[in-house]
Amino acid sequence: MSFTKGKLIYEGKAKKIFTVQENENLIVHEFKNSLTAFNGEKKGEMLGKSRVNQKISSLLYKYLQKNGVPTHFIETLSDTEILTYKLEMIALEVVVRNVAAGSLTKRLGVEEGQEISPPLVEFYLKDDALGDPFLSDAQAIMLKLGTEDDLEELKRKALMINQLLFEIFEDMGLRLVDFKLEFGRDKDKAIVLGDEISPDTCRLWDIVTGEKMDKDRFRLDLGSVEEGYKEVLNRIENVLEVDS
Ligand code: UDP
């Protein structure tokens, strides 16, 4: 596909988004090296994060697509850039939890590490100024983020993605504790998975040692942040590149 990267239309904490001059239905995502936590209060930089997260996310999106999950991903353009369909994003963070950690332990007093079965799907409002608050289904409907059917579809898709990801991470010796997804609508109004899946957006614990391999290393000052991300990429490449 021949195209020209156009103008910057959005810059978030982890990515820049550019238009594609020849096709208004496509966009380019450029991954950034910045690391942020606690709603942007804690900031850092990890040289090479853009490349590692691009590779992790692209391999996972190809795997999901191959297994029947519609995603925005089209192709990798460079070490740090991907081409995707342009979606009209739904302002929800869809979080899936298999094991208690993070905000759930703080809010509900559940002990970290407790298994959550069946897995939990939660909605948060994507709004930095409000600190991404938790939303009930009724509140999401009130805010016109979707109909009851849309929310059911988001939950169904999130649980299907969870099942697929949980299995391959298990093959890699990693426990998928929790993760965040963002969805949007394509030009035909179908709900499609957008954004990224990476150690920035997942909690991954080594099954044998219990070691945290994700952004919690940055959040909690555990050290060796880059090594954790690179180890996740190595394991994903070993499992997913053989059959791609
Ligand atoms: N998460 C994310 N972006 C957010 C909030 C959460 O990617 O703005 C991810 C986070 O990395 C974790 C999961 O969603 O894998 C659940 O996060 P939690 O609600 O525990 O919030 P946290 O305390 O981690 O911000």
Boltz pocket constraint, residues with backbone or C-beta under 6 A from the ligand:
constraints:
  - pocket:
      binder: B
      contacts: [[A, 38], [A, 93], [A, 95], [A, 96], [A, 101], [A, 102], [A, 103], [A, 104], [A, 132], [A, 178], [A, 179], [A, 180], [A, 199], [A, 200], [A, 201], [A, 202], [A, 203], [A, 215]]
      max_distance: 6.0
